[in-house]
Amino acid sequence: MKEALLTKFETGNARVGVIGLGYVGLPLAVEMAQKGFEVYGIDVSKEKMDILNNGKSYVMDISDEQVEAIIGKNFFPGDDFSVISKLDAVSICVPTPLAKTKEPDVSYINAVVEKLVEFMTEGTLVVLESTTYPGTTDELIKAVIEENTSFRAGEDFFLCFSPERVDPGNQQFNTKNTPKVLGGATKPCLELGVSLYSSFLENIVPVSSTSVAEMVKLLENTFRSVNIGLVNELTMMCDRMGINAWEVIDAAATKPFGYMPFYPGPGIGGHCIPLDPAYLSWKAKMFNFYNRFIELASDVNGNMPRYALNQAADILNDNEKSIKGSKIFILGMAYKKNIDDLRESPALEIYRLLEDKGAHVYYHDPFVSSFKNGEEVVYSVELNDQNLDDADLVVIATDHTTVDYDYVIDRAKLIYDTRNVTKNYKDSKGKVTLLGGQQNFDLPTNVEENSSVNPK
């Protein structure tokens, strides 16, 4: 059974499926199809399926041309889970959000496993890619399948975990060339997982178990969360001391060893950094282990939108205005630059906090045409003279590179820059306040910025 499956993977004759065609699943399915596999995508969103079947993409990192080249040829998206019965391998890429209580919501994984129990045939490889806590693959997939069927992992079906490492908008690293960590429930499972994934990805990193692979993902993003929390706290401390935190970080980054720069911001966004540390902390509590670093970093990062709100209020107050009744123009609504992803974006919370304080808030984002604010749909406005002239304060919440910041600086009355994007633009001083309360720094006229001056 294992040898037959290996042959199918090595020759490209396997039928493979991807369940969940979002930011992770669609790029994965496209890579598989471009390799030549017969790929079946499964998603409960009829809207997404209609877009794909019309040869279009809804994920920024996948072009319409890529979809058009494979759709109906060897890529078949739909919402019928019974197709699982004819698949040799299934990759699960469904969402794993947090509940309001900050506990993991694994309901999407559970729903998929129900379908696997119903339709999966003997000899199928199952790979979970959804971010989750250590033990999920064994507890929610292996145990459930073995309890409800006659199949046994490593003998009748094969099971792996491989954490997604998608970075939307990254021009250097994508699904194909990002090293792929992979852990198997048994050695035969790992061997089959490596065989499949190495056939269309450049670099596979095998690890000893699914739990190790699950922990890898959480470590990667907890590392980022803790370090971002550190610089956010440092920024607030520098604010009280009258020190420009951005200058401090830039200078520290010149050290060629033992330091890695992280930068402050109005909050953290995306699926990974706000959620993954909470998954790890939640699981650790089951072992009577309390992650103080993780909890502290989450607290600091989670309160940054309110810190940004308070700084915006101070800027207006210094100019004899209050938030209530002020017109505030937010530039950027996506959680990071040059993408259309709104998941957990701090700009959304800043928008709502400003509205709650009575401000008249509007926004411009070249990548995000609209978003839901409760029951209301809010639309992006043009970046033009009128909208800049009307604004009592412009808040740069996301540093999209397509925005003409020279124009914004020239036209706006006051600017609150939460991303330090105005640093290298002319005439930014005077009307621009950075996250942290300082303005961009001026070096003495006889010293060039970032120059290397050798002492005599």
C-alpha positions in Angstrom: 0.0 0.0 0.0 2.7 2.4 1.0 4.9 1.5 -2.0 2.0 2.0 -4.4 1.3 5.5 -3.0 5.0 6.4 -3.2 5.0 5.5 -6.9 2.0 7.7 -7.5 3.6 10.6 -5.8 7.0 10.1 -7.6 5.4 9.8 -11.0 2.9 12.6 -10.5 -0.1 10.3 -11.1 -1.8 10.9 -7.8 -5.1 12.6 -7.2 -4.7 15.1 -4.4 -7.2 17.3 -2.6 -6.9 20.6 -0.7 -9.6 21.4 1.8 -9.9 25.1 2.5 -8.9 27.4 -0.4 -7.9 30.5 1.4 -4.5 32.3 1.7 -2.8 29.0 2.4 -4.9 26.4 0.5 -5.2 28.1 -2.9 -1.4 28.7 -3.4 -0.8 25.1 -2.3 -3.4 23.7 -4.7 -1.9 25.8 -7.6 1.6 24.5 -6.9 0.3 20.9 -6.9 -1.6 21.5 -10.2 1.4 23.2 -11.8 3.4 20.1 -11.0 0.9 18.0 -12.9 -1.2 16.4 -10.2 -4.9 16.1 -10.6 -6.0 18.5 -7.9 -9.5 18.8 -6.3 -10.1 21.9 -4.2 -12.9 21.8 -1.6 -14.3 24.9 0.1 -17.7 25.7 1.5 -17.7 29.2 0.0 -19.8 29.2 -3.2 -18.5 32.7 -4.0 -14.9 31.5 -4.0 -15.8 28.5 -6.1 -17.5 30.7 -8.7 -14.5 33.0 -8.9 -12.1 30.1 -9.4 -14.3 28.3 -12.0 -14.4 31.6 -13.9 -10.6 31.5 -14.1 -10.1 34.3 -11.6 -8.2 34.5 -8.3 -9.2 36.2 -5.0 -5.8 35.7 -3.4 -3.2 38.4 -4.1 -0.3 36.0 -4.4 -2.0 34.0 -7.1 -2.7 35.6 -10.5 -5.8 35.2 -12.7 -3.4 33.8 -15.3 -2.2 31.0 -13.0 -5.8 29.9 -12.2 -6.9 30.1 -15.9 -4.0 27.9 -16.9 -5.1 25.0 -14.7 -8.9 25.4 -14.1 -10.9 22.5 -15.6 -7.7 20.8 -16.8 -6.2 19.4 -13.7 -7.6 21.7 -11.0 -11.2 21.2 -10.0 -12.6 23.3 -7.2 -16.0 22.6 -5.6 -17.9 22.1 -2.4 -18.6 18.4 -2.7 -16.7 16.5 0.1 -17.6 13.1 -1.4 -14.7 13.6 -3.9 -12.4 12.6 -0.9 -13.3 9.0 -1.7 -11.2 9.1 -4.9 -8.2 11.0 -3.5 -4.8 9.6 -2.7 -3.8 12.6 -0.5 -5.7 15.3 1.3 -4.2 18.6 2.7 -6.3 20.4 5.3 -5.9 24.2 5.2 -9.0 25.4 7.1 -9.1 28.4 9.5 -8.3 27.9 13.2 -9.4 31.2 14.9 -9.6 32.0 18.6 -13.0 32.0 20.4 -14.0 35.1 22.3 -12.6 33.3 25.4 -9.2 33.2 23.7 -9.5 29.4 23.5 -8.7 27.6 20.2 -11.6 27.1 17.8 -10.9 23.8 16.1 -14.5 23.4 14.8 -13.4 23.6 11.2 -10.9 20.8 11.7 -13.5 18.7 13.4 -15.9 19.3 10.6 -13.3 18.1 8.0 -12.5 15.0 10.1 -16.2 14.0 10.1 -16.0 14.1 6.3 -12.8 12.1 6.3 -14.5 9.4 8.4 -17.4 9.4 6.0 -15.6 9.3 2.7 -11.9 8.5 3.1 -10.7 5.2 1.5 -7.9 2.9 2.6 -4.4 4.1 1.7 -5.0 7.9 1.9 -2.4 10.4 3.1 -3.8 13.2 5.2 -1.7 16.3 5.9 -3.0 19.0 8.4 -1.6 22.5 7.6 -3.9 24.6 9.8 -2.0 26.3 12.7 -3.0 24.7 16.0 -1.7 23.6 19.4 0.7 20.6 19.9 -1.2 17.3 19.9 -4.0 18.4 17.6 -3.1 16.0 14.8 -3.0 13.0 17.2 -6.0 14.0 19.2 -8.5 15.4 16.6 -7.5 13.4 13.5 -5.6 10.2 14.3 -7.7 9.2 17.3 -11.1 10.1 15.8 -10.4 8.2 12.5 -9.1 5.2 14.4 -12.2 5.2 16.7 -14.7 5.5 14.0 -13.2 3.3 11.2 -11.1 0.2 11.0 -8.1 2.2 9.7 -4.9 2.4 11.6 -2.4 5.3 11.1 0.8 4.1 9.4 -0.9 1.0 8.1 -4.3 1.8 6.5 -4.0 5.5 6.2 -1.1 8.0 6.7 -1.0 11.2 8.7 1.3 14.2 8.8 1.4 17.8 10.1 3.1 20.5 8.1 2.7 24.1 9.4 1.9 26.7 6.7 4.4 29.5 6.3 2.5 31.9 4.1 3.6 35.5 4.1 1.1 37.4 2.0 2.7 39.9 -0.4 6.3 38.6 0.1 8.0 39.0 -3.2 11.0 36.8 -2.3 9.5 33.8 -0.5 6.4 31.9 -1.6 4.8 28.5 -1.1 7.3 26.8 -3.5 10.6 28.1 -2.2 9.9 28.5 1.6 11.3 25.5 3.5 8.5 23.2 4.5 8.6 21.5 8.0 6.9 18.1 8.0 6.2 15.7 10.9 4.6 12.2 10.6 2.5 10.2 13.0 4.7 7.2 12.1 7.9 6.7 10.0 5.9 5.4 6.9 3.6 8.5 7.3 6.6 10.8 7.2 8.2 9.0 4.3 5.0 9.5 2.2 4.6 13.1 3.3 8.1 13.9 2.2 7.6 12.1 -1.1 4.5 14.1 -1.9 5.6 17.5 -0.8 9.2 17.3 -2.1 7.7 16.6 -5.6 6.5 20.2 -5.9 8.3 22.2 -3.2 12.0 23.0 -3.1 13.0 22.2 0.5 11.4 19.8 3.0 12.5 19.8 6.6 11.5 16.5 8.3 11.0 16.4 12.0 10.4 13.5 14.4 6.7 13.8 15.1 3.6 15.8 14.4 3.8 17.5 17.8 7.3 18.8 17.0 6.0 20.2 13.7 3.0 21.8 15.5 5.3 23.4 18.0 7.7 24.8 15.3 4.9 27.0 13.9 4.0 28.3 17.4 7.6 29.0 18.3 8.2 31.0 15.0 5.3 33.4 15.7 5.6 33.5 19.4 9.2 34.7 18.9 7.9 37.5 16.7 5.1 38.4 19.1 7.5 38.6 22.1 10.0 40.7 20.3 7.4 43.1 18.8 6.0 43.4 22.3 9.4 44.3 23.6 9.9 47.1 21.1 6.3 48.4 21.6 7.0 48.6 25.3 10.3 50.3 24.6 8.6 52.8 22.4 6.1 53.7 25.2 9.1 54.0 27.6 11.0 56.2 25.2 7.9 58.4 24.8 8.1 59.3 28.5 11.8 59.9 28.3 11.6 62.1 25.2 13.7 59.7 23.2 13.0 58.7 19.5 12.6 55.0 19.7 12.9 54.6 15.9 16.3 56.2 15.9 17.4 53.9 18.8 16.3 50.8 16.8 18.0 51.9 13.6 21.2 52.6 15.4 21.1 49.2 17.3 20.4 47.5 14.0 23.9 48.4 12.8 25.4 45.8 15.2 26.4 42.9 12.9 25.9 40.2 15.5 23.7 39.3 18.5 20.8 41.6 17.5 17.8 41.4 15.2 15.7 44.5 14.6 11.9 44.5 15.3 9.8 47.6 14.9 6.9 49.0 16.8 3.5 49.6 15.3 -0.2 50.4 16.2 -0.9 46.7 16.9 -0.4 43.3 15.4 -2.4 41.7 12.6 -2.8 38.8 10.3 -3.7 35.3 11.3 -0.4 34.2 12.9 1.1 36.6 15.4 -2.2 37.6 17.3 -3.3 34.0 17.5 -0.5 31.5 17.6 1.0 32.6 21.0 -2.5 32.2 22.5 -2.7 28.7 21.2 0.6 27.8 22.9 -0.2 29.5 26.1 -3.6 27.8 26.3 -2.1 24.3 25.7 0.7 25.0 28.3 -1.9 25.6 31.0 -3.0 22.0 30.6 0.5 21.1 31.9 0.4 23.6 34.8 2.9 25.8 32.9 2.2 29.5 32.6 3.9 31.5 29.8 4.5 34.9 31.4 6.5 36.2 28.4 3.7 35.2 26.0 0.9 36.7 28.1 2.8 40.0 28.7 3.7 40.4 25.0 0.0 39.7 24.0 -1.1 42.3 26.6 1.3 45.0 25.3 0.6 44.3 21.6 -3.1 44.1 22.2 -3.2 47.5 23.8 -1.3 49.3 21.1 -4.4 50.5 19.2 -5.5 52.3 22.4 -2.1 53.8 22.9 -2.3 55.0 19.3 -5.8 56.5 20.1 -4.3 58.3 23.1 -1.5 59.7 21.0 -3.9 60.9 18.4 -5.9 62.7 21.1 -2.7 64.3 22.4 -1.8 65.6 18.9 -5.2 67.1 18.4 -5.2 68.5 22.0 -1.9 70.2 21.4 -3.5 72.0 18.4 -6.6 73.0 20.5 -8.9 70.3 19.1 -10.6 67.3 20.6 -11.2 63.9 19.0 -15.0 64.5 19.3 -16.1 66.2 16.1 -12.6 66.1 14.5 -12.2 64.7 11.0 -9.6 61.9 10.9 -8.3 60.4 7.7 -6.7 57.0 8.1 -4.3 55.9 5.4 -4.1 52.1 5.2 -6.6 49.5 6.6 -4.7 46.2 5.8 -2.7 44.7 8.6 0.6 45.2 6.7 1.8 47.0 3.6 1.0 46.2 0.0 -1.6 43.5 0.7 -5.4 43.4 0.9 -5.6 41.2 4.1 -7.7 42.7 6.9 -7.4 39.8 9.3 -6.9 41.1 12.9 -5.7 44.5 11.4 -5.1 47.0 14.2 -6.3 49.8 11.8 -9.8 48.3 12.1 -9.7 48.8 15.9 -8.2 52.2 15.6 -11.1 53.2 13.3 -13.7 51.9 15.7 -12.0 53.5 18.8 -11.9 56.9 17.0 -15.6 56.6 16.1 -16.5 55.6 19.6 -14.9 58.9 20.8 -17.0 60.9 18.4 -14.6 61.5 15.5 -15.7 61.6 11.9 -13.5 58.9 10.4 -12.8 58.0 6.8 -10.0 56.0 5.1 -8.0 55.4 2.0 -6.4 52.1 1.1 -5.3 51.2 -2.5 -5.7 47.5 -1.7 -8.9 47.4 0.4 -11.9 48.9 -1.2 -14.3 48.3 1.7 -14.7 46.6 5.1 -17.6 45.7 7.4 -17.9 47.8 10.5 -20.7 46.0 12.4 -23.6 46.1 10.0 -22.2 49.0 8.0 -20.0 48.7 4.9 -17.3 51.4 4.9 -15.7 52.3 1.6 -12.3 53.6 0.8 -12.2 57.2 -0.4 -9.9 58.9 -2.8 -6.5 60.3 -1.7 -7.1 63.8 -3.1 -6.9 67.5 -2.1 -10.4 67.7 -0.7 -10.1 64.7 1.6 -6.6 65.8 2.9 -7.7 69.4 3.3 -10.8 68.3 5.3 -8.8 66.2 7.8 -7.9 67.6 11.1 -5.5 64.7 11.4 -4.1 62.1 9.0 -3.2 58.8 10.6 -0.8 56.6 8.7 -1.8 53.1 10.0 -0.4 51.0 7.1 2.7 52.0 5.1 1.6 51.0 1.6 4.5 51.9 -0.8 2.1 53.0 -3.5 0.9 56.0 -1.5 2.5 59.4 -2.5 3.7 60.5 1.0 5.4 63.6 -0.4 1.9 64.7 -1.5 0.3 63.7 1.9 3.0 65.6 3.8 2.7 68.7 1.6 -1.1 68.8 1.9 -2.1 67.5 5.3 -2.4 69.8 8.4 -1.2 67.2 10.9 0.1 63.7 10.5 0.4 60.8 13.0 2.8 58.3 11.5 2.5 54.9 13.2 4.9 53.2 10.8 7.8 55.8 10.5 7.1 55.8 6.7 7.7 59.6 6.5 11.3 59.3 7.7 12.9 59.8 4.3 10.4 62.2 2.8 11.3 65.9 2.5 9.7 68.5 4.7 8.1 65.9 7.0 9.2 67.6 10.2 7.0 69.9 12.1 3.6 68.5 11.1 4.4 64.8 11.6 4.4 63.0 15.0 5.6 59.4 15.1 4.3 56.5 17.1 6.1 57.2 20.4 5.4 60.9 20.4 8.6 62.1 18.7 9.3 63.7 15.4 11.9 62.4 13.0 15.4 63.2 14.1 17.8 65.8 12.7 21.5 65.1 12.6 24.0 67.9 12.8 24.5 69.5 9.4 28.1 68.3 9.2 27.2 64.7 9.8 25.4 62.6 7.2 22.7 60.4 8.5 23.7 56.7 8.8 27.3 57.7 7.9 30.3 55.9 9.5 32.5 58.4 11.3 35.9 57.1 12.4 37.3 58.6 15.5 40.8 60.0 15.2 
